[in-house]
């Protein structure tokens, strides 16, 4: 079964520039599922 990220050409994550804490948290969560930034499939 394909992973969720493989079902879409690209995913976009919207984050406020001043919320660096949320950016770091999102990056850690993506790494847990095998997505490392920068990525061709994910743009923040």
Biopython code that builds the backbone (N, CA, C, O; Angstrom):
import numpy as np
from Bio.PDB.StructureBuilder import StructureBuilder

atoms = [
    (1, "UNK", "N", (0.851, -1.175, 0.000)),
    (1, "UNK", "CA", (0.000, 0.000, 0.000)),
    (1, "UNK", "C", (0.900, 1.243, 0.000)),
    (1, "UNK", "O", (1.842, 1.322, 0.789)),
    (2, "UNK", "N", (0.616, 2.209, -0.878)),
    (2, "UNK", "CA", (1.448, 3.422, -0.930)),
    (2, "UNK", "C", (1.228, 4.288, 0.315)),
    (2, "UNK", "O", (0.148, 4.294, 0.906)),
    (3, "UNK", "N", (2.267, 5.006, 0.687)),
    (3, "UNK", "CA", (2.122, 5.920, 1.822)),
    (3, "UNK", "C", (1.288, 7.123, 1.387)),
    (3, "UNK", "O", (1.131, 7.380, 0.193)),
    (4, "UNK", "N", (0.770, 7.838, 2.340)),
    (4, "UNK", "CA", (-0.088, 8.992, 2.054)),
    (4, "UNK", "C", (0.625, 10.019, 1.180)),
    (4, "UNK", "O", (0.010, 10.594, 0.282)),
    (5, "UNK", "N", (1.898, 10.256, 1.427)),
    (5, "UNK", "CA", (2.658, 11.250, 0.666)),
    (5, "UNK", "C", (2.785, 10.847, -0.804)),
    (5, "UNK", "O", (2.921, 11.712, -1.668)),
    (6, "UNK", "N", (2.744, 9.554, -1.095)),
    (6, "UNK", "CA", (2.857, 9.080, -2.474)),
    (6, "UNK", "C", (1.566, 9.249, -3.276)),
    (6, "UNK", "O", (1.577, 9.112, -4.499)),
    (7, "UNK", "N", (0.476, 9.539, -2.612)),
    (7, "UNK", "CA", (-0.799, 9.709, -3.300)),
    (7, "UNK", "C", (-0.952, 11.094, -3.924)),
    (7, "UNK", "O", (-1.870, 11.313, -4.715)),
    (8, "UNK", "N", (-0.079, 12.018, -3.587)),
    (8, "UNK", "CA", (-0.164, 13.390, -4.084)),
    (8, "UNK", "C", (1.145, 13.780, -4.745)),
    (8, "UNK", "O", (2.214, 13.309, -4.356)),
    (9, "UNK", "N", (1.056, 14.649, -5.753)),
    (9, "UNK", "CA", (2.268, 15.136, -6.417)),
    (9, "UNK", "C", (3.099, 16.001, -5.485)),
    (9, "UNK", "O", (4.327, 15.916, -5.472)),
    (10, "UNK", "N", (2.423, 16.831, -4.708)),
    (10, "UNK", "CA", (3.125, 17.739, -3.800)),
    (10, "UNK", "C", (2.183, 18.118, -2.663)),
    (10, "UNK", "O", (0.975, 18.249, -2.865)),
    (11, "UNK", "N", (2.737, 18.293, -1.476)),
    (11, "UNK", "CA", (1.978, 18.749, -0.312)),
    (11, "UNK", "C", (2.550, 20.080, 0.145)),
    (11, "UNK", "O", (3.761, 20.294, 0.099)),
    (12, "UNK", "N", (1.683, 20.962, 0.581)),
    (12, "UNK", "CA", (2.089, 22.285, 1.046)),
    (12, "UNK", "C", (1.700, 22.435, 2.507)),
    (12, "UNK", "O", (0.574, 22.127, 2.897)),
    (13, "UNK", "N", (2.636, 22.909, 3.303)),
    (13, "UNK", "CA", (2.390, 23.161, 4.715)),
    (13, "UNK", "C", (2.520, 24.655, 4.931)),
    (13, "UNK", "O", (3.536, 25.260, 4.589)),
    (14, "UNK", "N", (1.483, 25.242, 5.499)),
    (14, "UNK", "CA", (1.472, 26.684, 5.745)),
    (14, "UNK", "C", (1.859, 26.925, 7.199)),
    (14, "UNK", "O", (1.300, 26.319, 8.113)),
    (15, "UNK", "N", (2.821, 27.815, 7.396)),
    (15, "UNK", "CA", (3.300, 28.108, 8.737)),
    (15, "UNK", "C", (3.623, 29.597, 8.841)),
    (15, "UNK", "O", (4.219, 30.171, 7.930)),
    (16, "UNK", "N", (3.234, 30.212, 9.937)),
    (16, "UNK", "CA", (3.571, 31.618, 10.158)),
    (16, "UNK", "C", (5.067, 31.757, 10.407)),
    (16, "UNK", "O", (5.637, 30.973, 11.165)),
    (17, "UNK", "N", (5.712, 32.733, 9.788)),
    (17, "UNK", "CA", (7.162, 32.898, 9.953)),
    (17, "UNK", "C", (7.597, 33.040, 11.415)),
    (17, "UNK", "O", (8.676, 32.581, 11.790)),
    (18, "UNK", "N", (6.769, 33.668, 12.227)),
    (18, "UNK", "CA", (7.160, 33.888, 13.624)),
    (18, "UNK", "C", (6.965, 32.641, 14.501)),
    (18, "UNK", "O", (7.382, 32.635, 15.659)),
    (19, "UNK", "N", (6.341, 31.598, 13.968)),
    (19, "UNK", "CA", (6.122, 30.376, 14.744)),
    (19, "UNK", "C", (7.145, 29.307, 14.388)),
    (19, "UNK", "O", (6.799, 28.240, 13.879)),
    (20, "UNK", "N", (8.405, 29.610, 14.662)),
    (20, "UNK", "CA", (9.495, 28.671, 14.383)),
    (20, "UNK", "C", (9.339, 27.378, 15.194)),
    (20, "UNK", "O", (9.787, 26.315, 14.763)),
    (21, "UNK", "N", (8.706, 27.474, 16.363)),
    (21, "UNK", "CA", (8.486, 26.285, 17.182)),
    (21, "UNK", "C", (7.599, 25.279, 16.454)),
    (21, "UNK", "O", (7.864, 24.078, 16.486)),
    (22, "UNK", "N", (6.562, 25.760, 15.808)),
    (22, "UNK", "CA", (5.673, 24.863, 15.066)),
    (22, "UNK", "C", (6.368, 24.289, 13.837)),
    (22, "UNK", "O", (6.134, 23.140, 13.463)),
    (23, "UNK", "N", (7.215, 25.088, 13.216)),
    (23, "UNK", "CA", (7.994, 24.601, 12.073)),
    (23, "UNK", "C", (8.887, 23.440, 12.508)),
    (23, "UNK", "O", (8.944, 22.412, 11.834)),
    (24, "UNK", "N", (9.578, 23.603, 13.624)),
    (24, "UNK", "CA", (10.460, 22.540, 14.121)),
    (24, "UNK", "C", (9.663, 21.282, 14.475)),
    (24, "UNK", "O", (10.093, 20.163, 14.196)),
    (25, "UNK", "N", (8.500, 21.484, 15.093)),
    (25, "UNK", "CA", (7.653, 20.344, 15.447)),
    (25, "UNK", "C", (7.187, 19.608, 14.193)),
    (25, "UNK", "O", (7.215, 18.378, 14.150)),
    (26, "UNK", "N", (6.763, 20.349, 13.182)),
    (26, "UNK", "CA", (6.307, 19.726, 11.940)),
    (26, "UNK", "C", (7.442, 18.961, 11.267)),
    (26, "UNK", "O", (7.239, 17.868, 10.739)),
    (27, "UNK", "N", (8.617, 19.536, 11.289)),
    (27, "UNK", "CA", (9.775, 18.879, 10.684)),
    (27, "UNK", "C", (10.073, 17.552, 11.389)),
    (27, "UNK", "O", (10.353, 16.548, 10.733)),
    (28, "UNK", "N", (10.011, 17.550, 12.717)),
    (28, "UNK", "CA", (10.238, 16.310, 13.479)),
    (28, "UNK", "C", (9.171, 15.260, 13.166)),
    (28, "UNK", "O", (9.480, 14.078, 13.019)),
    (29, "UNK", "N", (7.914, 15.701, 13.066)),
    (29, "UNK", "CA", (6.830, 14.764, 12.761)),
    (29, "UNK", "C", (6.992, 14.165, 11.365)),
    (29, "UNK", "O", (6.752, 12.973, 11.171)),
    (30, "UNK", "N", (7.394, 14.976, 10.401)),
    (30, "UNK", "CA", (7.633, 14.465, 9.051)),
    (30, "UNK", "C", (8.772, 13.454, 9.045)),
    (30, "UNK", "O", (8.694, 12.432, 8.364)),
    (31, "UNK", "N", (9.826, 13.734, 9.799)),
    (31, "UNK", "CA", (10.967, 12.812, 9.866)),
    (31, "UNK", "C", (10.564, 11.468, 10.466)),
    (31, "UNK", "O", (11.110, 10.433, 10.085)),
    (32, "UNK", "N", (9.616, 11.475, 11.398)),
    (32, "UNK", "CA", (9.141, 10.226, 12.005)),
    (32, "UNK", "C", (8.524, 9.292, 10.967)),
    (32, "UNK", "O", (8.575, 8.071, 11.114)),
    (33, "UNK", "N", (7.934, 9.877, 9.909)),
    (33, "UNK", "CA", (7.304, 9.055, 8.869)),
    (33, "UNK", "C", (8.176, 8.945, 7.621)),
    (33, "UNK", "O", (7.715, 8.506, 6.567)),
    (34, "UNK", "N", (9.446, 9.349, 7.751)),
    (34, "UNK", "CA", (10.393, 9.147, 6.666)),
    (34, "UNK", "C", (10.468, 10.246, 5.625)),
    (34, "UNK", "O", (10.978, 10.018, 4.528)),
    (35, "UNK", "N", (9.971, 11.431, 5.941)),
    (35, "UNK", "CA", (10.037, 12.563, 5.012)),
    (35, "UNK", "C", (11.026, 13.570, 5.569)),
    (35, "UNK", "O", (10.824, 14.122, 6.651)),
    (36, "UNK", "N", (12.092, 13.803, 4.827)),
    (36, "UNK", "CA", (13.140, 14.706, 5.283)),
    (36, "UNK", "C", (13.169, 15.939, 4.391)),
    (36, "UNK", "O", (13.115, 15.838, 3.166)),
    (37, "UNK", "N", (13.255, 17.094, 5.021)),
    (37, "UNK", "CA", (13.277, 18.364, 4.283)),
    (37, "UNK", "C", (14.698, 18.783, 4.006)),
    (37, "UNK", "O", (15.568, 18.537, 4.841)),
    (38, "UNK", "N", (14.977, 19.397, 2.890)),
    (38, "UNK", "CA", (14.032, 19.715, 1.815)),
    (38, "UNK", "C", (13.613, 18.454, 1.070)),
    (38, "UNK", "O", (14.356, 17.475, 1.000)),
    (39, "UNK", "N", (12.407, 18.504, 0.518)),
    (39, "UNK", "CA", (11.831, 17.370, -0.193)),
    (39, "UNK", "C", (11.140, 17.860, -1.455)),
    (39, "UNK", "O", (10.588, 18.960, -1.482)),
    (40, "UNK", "N", (11.172, 17.052, -2.487)),
    (40, "UNK", "CA", (10.457, 17.393, -3.716)),
    (40, "UNK", "C", (8.952, 17.274, -3.534)),
    (40, "UNK", "O", (8.186, 17.860, -4.300)),
    (41, "UNK", "N", (8.521, 16.523, -2.531)),
    (41, "UNK", "CA", (7.102, 16.255, -2.333)),
    (41, "UNK", "C", (6.438, 17.169, -1.310)),
    (41, "UNK", "O", (5.210, 17.241, -1.257)),
    (42, "UNK", "N", (7.230, 17.870, -0.496)),
    (42, "UNK", "CA", (6.676, 18.719, 0.561)),
    (42, "UNK", "C", (7.313, 20.093, 0.487)),
    (42, "UNK", "O", (8.532, 20.225, 0.375)),
    (43, "UNK", "N", (6.468, 21.117, 0.551)),
    (43, "UNK", "CA", (6.970, 22.489, 0.569)),
    (43, "UNK", "C", (6.344, 23.223, 1.749)),
    (43, "UNK", "O", (5.135, 23.166, 1.969)),
    (44, "UNK", "N", (7.194, 23.910, 2.498)),
    (44, "UNK", "CA", (6.707, 24.689, 3.644)),
    (44, "UNK", "C", (6.848, 26.155, 3.314)),
    (44, "UNK", "O", (6.501, 27.008, 4.130)),
]
sb = StructureBuilder()
sb.init_structure("model")
sb.init_model(0)
sb.init_chain("A")
sb.init_seg("    ")
for serial, (resi, resn, name, xyz) in enumerate(atoms, 1):
    if name == "N":
        sb.init_residue(resn, " ", resi, " ")
    sb.init_atom(name, np.array(xyz, "f"), 0.0, 1.0, " ", f" {name:<3s}", serial, name[0])
structure = sb.get_structure()
